[in-house]
Amino acid sequence: MKLQFLGADHEVTGSMHFIETADLKLLVDCGMQQGRDVYVNEELPVSYSEIDYILLTHAHIDHAGMLPKAVVKGFTGTILATKASADLNAIMLLDSANIQEQEAEQANRKGKRAGKDPVEPEYTVEDAEKTLQYFRTVEYGETVELSDTVKIRFIDAGHLLGSASIEMWINENDIGKKLVFSGDIGNINKPLIRDPQYIHDADYVIMESTYGNRYHDKTINHIEDLRRIIQETLDRGGNVVFPAFAVGRTQELLYLIRELKDNNLIKGHDYFPVYVDSPMAVEATSVFTKNLADCYDEETRELVLKGINPISFPNLILSKTVEDSMAIRNDTTPKVIIAAAGMCNAGRIRHHLKHNLWRPECSIVFAGYQAEGTLGRVLQDGETDFIKLFGEEIAVRAHIETMQDMSSHADRAGLLKWIGEFGKLSGNVFLVHGNDESMESLSKAIEEETGNTVECPYSGSIFDLAAGQWDYVAPPRFIKKETATTARNENVNRELDAALNNITELVEMMKQGANADKMKLVRRINELVEKMR
């Protein structure tokens, strides 16, 4: 019985773990990497055609986004997930495939003119549709026997509708071991869904550590933050634009906006429209509105029992077609726009940034994690005054806002509470799904508070569960010998060099213009120099 770490090791995305027993080969999650990778991820050591089951913790792309690629490479086994997770995955995977096809088509149009070889998407819509036939759903708390040696149970992780931690019992050659895969552990007191459910015993725990070195600010009032942002932006005559994850964060925002509207907390704009501009988000919202009693928290369940849709209200417009999306951009009415993708690297949000980012009366509001190397992180960090979208330079003049600590991940306190419920393990805690700093900080805290041994393996490491020792300890393999900060600095420096070239070209062009225009440019440049000094 072996456990191999393959993805999201010393990194936050691309989750994948391989378990091999005497009669089964399993994967827990099959995620896509997002943003910039620092470390090399090792390949699956067997063919995907040999994998019997993929156990899916939840429907976020960094945990499920490579399922169609597994099918392309030969997987024909069973994908196990909760009902809500399976429904959301059906939407997410088709949307991901559609985006990849569109991006490949655009790249090939440009590449053909440049004489470059054509590129292929990771997978197609057809591949995603084929993947859905391999899903089988399980209930929370249901014990499922996968073979004579392995049984599993899904427990609500409180991170996303349908999200789960997975208990796994392996009995082989008269040796029994229990593993727990945390999945992503949820934050407490979130809208719509239940708090994470706790597990109390295990031999080995494979645990996420995303916020292992940070605490959420419990004093933040998200309703008040949202009220202020919307009120101020609509008063300026601007649009409030949320780059939001279509699954989870969009629905939380709708829940909060419903509360604002129900309680008349936005003054002078009683009927302001709210657009959800993402086919995926629209479909996901329909999943959230089902009466999934085993996923909802008590407050949401009470609303549903009263016949109240917790994420719907007057003047909510769900936009699916391209024409619908274009109509939003052409409408001058101050409004709220929620569009995917949440990190701004793809999807319709990029069009809304193009049309709103340069307008000082508008607000761009981040309500979710922005990975290193994504456009969302660049904007959130205020690293540039211009960005390039669709071949055009767009000035960054809108108000950039962040709704702090709206994360669906447990913070350091929540993670320590979750692992503390196990008491002393007979085996180890393995930390995954976090960067170096968060893993190092959390590992020390767990060892001090629980007395458990904590390991932070790199991709490729193999642990013998029966013997309780490493078969292979993989060294860190860097994609480039640079830190994420260095890479980001180099990107910004390239932007700076490009800006210098633009200024030089502008000065040469203006030499042929009127003196008044020349002096206006001189004053602008001098003002900028003085300000930066």
Secondary structure, 3 states (H helix, E strand, C coil): CEEEEEECCCCCCCCEEEEECCCCEEEECCCCCCCCCCECCCCCCCCHHHCCEEECCCCCHHHHCCHHHHHHCCCCCEEEEEHHHHHHHHHHHHHHHHHHHHHHHHHHHHHHHCCCCCCCCCCCHHHHHHHHHHEEEECCCCEEECCCCEEEEEEECCCCCCCEEEEEEEEECCEEEEEEECCCCECCCCCCECCCCCCCCCCEEEEECCCCCCCCCCCCCHHHHHHHHHHHHHHHCCCEEEECCCCCHHHHHHHHHHHHHHCCCCCCCCCCCEEEECHHHHHHHHHHCCCCCCCECHHHHHHHHCCCCCCCCCCEEEECCHHHHHHHHHCCCCCEEEECCCCCCCCCHHHHHHHHCCCCCCEEEECCCCCCCCHHHHHHCCCCCEEEECCEEEECCCEEEECCCCCCECCHHHHHHHHHCCCCCCCEEEEECCCHHHHHHHHHHHHHHHCCEEECCCCCCEEECCCCEEEECCCCCECCCCCHHHHHHHHHHHHHHHHHHHHHHHHHHHCCCCHHHHHHHHHHHHHHHHHHC
